[in-house]
Amino acid sequence: MRRIRDKKQVEYWLQKGHIRENFDTENLPFSVCRFEKGEYLTRQGGRLAELLFLIEGEVQIYGIREDGSVTPVNRHEAPALLGDAEFVMGGASSLFTEARTTVICAALPMEPYRAELDRDVKFLHLFAALVCGGNFTRWQRWRLPPKRLRSACCSTCGMCVRTGRSAA
């Protein structure tokens, strides 16, 4: 993993991923990380200190059973959020996440900003969309026509991600 420190590059990736648009809280200290194919973003039993917002690339999530067999859990392409369960549960990662391609992520430290994030309505709506729609993330609104957006999320949780209002 290589952390991108150049401020212009960081801002480029945050804008490309529409990251700040998912937060009411201003001035959150995002950084940007680059993972090469085969690198691990999370490790089973390892502590994940940052929320990772997948901006570019593809990851495979899997677990390893007690007998040593590998259990594929999910595959995500950008955009996606990693670390949501660890944020909510406050524990170690229960799964491995491996980069299947070169991956670019925006990273936000969890613990120092937990109180702010717990009050951030846009961020909490992002979480609601994840819980209600599984792999559906709020970021997909820029790629889906409004009619498909309503069917993708509103039918599942009753909340329109595009407007933030009840779909009922």
C-alpha positions as CSV (number, residue, x, y, z in Angstrom):
1,M,0.0,0.0,0.0
2,R,1.2,3.4,-0.9
3,R,-0.3,6.5,0.7
4,I,-0.7,9.4,-1.7
5,R,0.4,12.6,0.1
6,D,0.4,15.2,-2.7
7,K,-2.5,17.5,-1.9
8,K,-3.5,18.0,-5.6
9,Q,-3.6,14.3,-6.2
10,V,-5.6,13.7,-3.0
11,E,-8.2,16.4,-4.0
12,Y,-8.3,14.9,-7.6
13,W,-9.3,11.5,-6.2
14,L,-11.7,12.9,-3.6
15,Q,-13.5,14.8,-6.4
16,K,-13.4,11.9,-8.8
17,G,-15.1,9.7,-6.2
18,H,-17.6,12.3,-5.1
19,I,-16.4,11.5,-1.5
20,R,-17.1,14.8,0.2
21,E,-20.6,14.9,-1.2
22,N,-21.5,12.0,1.1
23,F,-20.8,14.1,4.3
24,D,-22.3,17.1,6.1
25,T,-19.2,17.3,8.3
26,E,-16.7,19.7,6.8
27,N,-12.9,19.4,6.8
28,L,-12.6,15.7,7.5
29,P,-9.0,14.6,7.0
30,F,-9.2,12.2,4.1
31,S,-6.1,10.6,2.7
32,V,-5.8,8.5,-0.4
33,C,-4.2,5.0,-0.6
34,R,-3.1,2.9,-3.6
35,F,-3.1,-0.9,-3.4
36,E,-1.6,-3.0,-6.1
37,K,-3.2,-6.2,-7.3
38,G,-2.8,-9.0,-4.7
39,E,-2.3,-6.6,-1.7
40,Y,-4.6,-6.9,1.2
41,L,-6.8,-4.0,2.3
42,T,-8.1,-5.9,5.4
43,R,-7.0,-9.1,7.1
44,Q,-9.1,-11.5,9.1
45,G,-8.6,-10.6,12.8
46,G,-6.7,-7.4,11.9
47,R,-7.8,-4.0,13.2
48,L,-9.1,-1.7,10.5
49,A,-8.5,1.9,11.7
50,E,-9.9,3.7,8.6
51,L,-13.1,3.6,6.6
52,L,-12.0,2.9,3.0
53,F,-14.0,4.4,0.1
54,L,-13.2,2.5,-3.0
55,I,-12.8,5.0,-5.8
56,E,-11.2,2.9,-8.5
57,G,-10.6,-0.8,-8.9
58,E,-12.0,-4.1,-7.7
59,V,-11.7,-6.2,-4.5
60,Q,-12.5,-9.7,-3.4
61,I,-13.7,-10.3,0.1
62,Y,-13.4,-13.8,1.6
63,G,-13.0,-15.7,4.8
64,I,-10.9,-18.7,5.8
65,R,-12.7,-21.5,7.7
66,E,-11.2,-23.4,10.6
67,D,-10.4,-26.3,8.2
68,G,-8.3,-23.9,6.0
69,S,-10.8,-23.7,3.1
70,V,-11.4,-20.3,1.5
71,T,-15.0,-19.0,1.5
72,P,-15.7,-16.2,-1.1
73,V,-18.0,-13.7,0.4
74,N,-18.3,-10.8,-2.1
75,R,-16.7,-8.9,-4.8
76,H,-16.9,-5.1,-5.1
77,E,-16.1,-2.8,-7.9
78,A,-15.8,1.0,-7.3
79,P,-17.7,2.7,-5.8
80,A,-17.9,0.8,-2.5
81,L,-17.3,1.3,1.2
82,L,-15.1,-1.0,3.2
83,G,-15.0,-1.0,7.0
84,D,-18.7,-0.3,7.5
85,A,-19.1,-3.4,9.8
86,E,-16.0,-2.6,11.7
87,F,-17.2,1.0,12.2
88,V,-20.6,-0.1,13.6
89,M,-19.3,-3.1,15.6
90,G,-16.1,-1.5,16.7
91,G,-14.0,-4.6,16.3
92,A,-11.5,-6.4,14.2
93,S,-12.1,-7.4,10.6
94,S,-13.7,-10.8,10.3
95,L,-12.7,-11.2,6.6
96,F,-9.9,-10.6,4.1
97,T,-10.2,-8.0,1.4
98,E,-7.8,-8.5,-1.5
99,A,-7.2,-6.1,-4.4
100,R,-8.1,-7.9,-7.7
101,T,-6.8,-4.9,-9.7
102,T,-5.0,-1.7,-8.8
103,V,-7.2,0.0,-6.2
104,I,-7.5,3.6,-5.2
105,C,-9.3,4.3,-1.9
106,A,-10.1,7.5,0.1
107,A,-9.3,6.7,3.8
108,L,-10.9,8.3,6.8
109,P,-9.7,7.5,10.4
110,M,-12.7,6.0,12.3
111,E,-12.1,6.6,16.0
112,P,-11.1,10.3,16.1
113,Y,-14.2,11.2,14.0
114,R,-16.7,8.7,15.4
115,A,-18.8,11.3,17.2
116,E,-19.0,13.6,14.2
117,L,-19.9,10.7,11.9
118,D,-22.6,9.5,14.3
119,R,-24.3,12.9,13.8
120,D,-23.6,13.3,10.1
121,V,-26.9,12.8,8.3
122,K,-25.5,12.3,4.8
123,F,-23.0,9.7,6.0
124,L,-25.8,7.9,8.0
125,H,-27.9,7.9,4.8
126,L,-25.0,6.2,3.0
127,F,-25.0,3.5,5.8
128,A,-28.8,3.1,5.5
129,A,-28.4,2.6,1.7
130,L,-25.8,-0.1,2.3
131,V,-27.9,-1.9,4.9
132,C,-31.1,-1.7,2.9
133,G,-29.7,-2.4,-0.5
134,G,-26.7,-4.7,0.1
135,N,-24.1,-3.8,-2.5
136,F,-26.0,-0.7,-3.5
137,T,-24.2,2.5,-2.5
138,R,-25.3,6.1,-2.6
139,W,-22.5,6.9,-5.0
140,Q,-24.3,5.0,-7.8
141,R,-26.8,7.8,-8.1
142,W,-24.5,9.4,-10.6
143,R,-24.6,6.3,-12.8
144,L,-28.2,5.3,-12.5
145,P,-31.2,7.0,-14.1
146,P,-33.7,8.1,-11.3
147,K,-36.2,5.4,-12.2
148,R,-33.6,2.6,-11.7
149,L,-32.4,4.4,-8.5
150,R,-35.8,4.2,-7.0
151,S,-36.2,0.5,-7.7
152,A,-32.7,-0.2,-6.5
153,C,-33.1,1.3,-3.1
154,C,-36.6,2.6,-2.3
155,S,-38.3,-0.7,-2.8
156,T,-35.9,-2.2,-0.3
157,C,-35.9,0.3,2.6
158,G,-38.5,2.9,1.7
159,M,-35.9,5.7,1.6
160,C,-35.1,7.5,-1.7
161,V,-31.4,8.0,-1.8
162,R,-31.6,10.6,-4.5
163,T,-33.9,13.0,-2.4
164,G,-33.4,11.7,1.1
165,R,-37.1,11.5,1.7
166,S,-39.4,8.6,2.4
167,A,-40.4,6.9,-0.9
168,A,-43.9,6.1,0.5
